[in-house]
Amino acid sequence: MVERVVATDATLALIEQLKNEHGDMLFHQSGGCCDGSAPNCFLPNEIMIGAQDVKLGEIGGVPFYISKSQYDYWKHTQLIIDVIEGQGGNFSLESATGKGFLTRSRLFTDDEWATIEKVVEADLN
């Protein structure tokens, strides 16, 4: 199975720290505005996930969403969530840790994309 979103070891460690402090949470890939395009980590009551959001998968046991419009633009890429030193997103849970989540990406290979298309097509039928 091809994962549409993956996390580095540093990301998984920060997710565990945040889960220990806050409990359940979720990620949403920001589409611009204040934080640019960044992975933001929220408590479940801080953001509403709706029909225009796509669940890409989970990282560290935490669901990861992106807006449908952004997904349509980035669907050929695997999102790789990493951690950097410095201020995270203004609205993201990690902002007080001195670290920030960062999205990197890579294009899927033709074989990976063919596999993903089959899964998406099966989900639609």
N, C-alpha and C positions, 0 to 999 in steps of 0.2 A: 504494500500500500504506500502511496506517495503522500507525504504530509504536506499540506498547504502552508502550515506555519510550524516553525520549530524554534527551540530556544537553546542558547549557549549554556554552558555549565554555570557561568556567572549569573545569568538570568534566572536559572532554576534555584540557585542559592538565595537570590534576593526575593523571589516569589515565596520561598519557604519562610523567610524572615517576616515578610508582610502577612502571610497567612497566620503565622503564630501571633502576630500583633493584632490583626484585624478580623480574622476568620474568613468567611466566604468573600470572594471578590470576582471580578471579571475584567477582561481587557476589551478595549474598543480602539481600533486604529483611527485616530483623528483624521479628519479630512481637510484640515487647514485652520483658518481662523487664528486663534491666539497662539496655539502651540505648533503651527505648521502641520505637517503630516507626521504624527508620532503615536506610538502605542501608549495609550493611557490606561491605568489600572484604577478601577473604581470599586466601591462597595456596591452591592446589588441595588440599594435604594437610591444611589446617586445618579443613575442613568437608566433610561428606559430603552430597552431593546424592542424593536418593532419589525414589521413586515419588510421594511426596506433595509434590514441588516442581514448579513450573511454570516453564519458561524463557520469560520475556517477550520476550527479544530480546538484543541486544548494544549496548553503548555503548563507543565507542572501541576496538572489537574485543574487548571483554571480555564474556563471557556474564553475564546478569542473571537471577536466579531469585527466586521468591517462593513461600511455602508455598501449597498448594492451598486451605487454609481462608482465608488472607488474600486470595488471588486471587479466590475466590468473592465476597468482600466488596467488593473494589476493582475488579472486572473492568470496570466501566463507566467507569473513569478511565484517563487516560494519566498515567503516572508521569514526572515531570520531575526529573531528578537534577541538583542544583545544589551549589555549594560555598559555605560560609560561613567566616568567620574564627573561630577558636576550636577547642576540643577536639572531635575527631570521636568516633565510637563507640569505646568502650573496647577493643573487640576488632578494630577495623578498621585496615587498614594505614596509612591516612593520619593516624592519631592522633598521630604524632610530628612532623607537618609544621606544626602550628599552624593547620590548616584541617580542616574536617569536611564530609563529604557530607551532604546534606539532601534529602529527598523532598518535592517539591511535586506537586500533581496538578490535573487539570482533567477535567471530564466530557467524554466523547466526544459529538459531535453524533449525531443519529439516523442520518444517512448513514454516518458512521464506524463506529458500532456495528453497523449492518447488514452492512458489509463484514467486520468482525471476526468476527461470528457465522458468516458463510459459511466463513471460513478455519477456525475452530474446528470447525465441523460436518464439513468435509472431512477434517480431521485425525483425527476420531473414526471415520470410515467407512473 
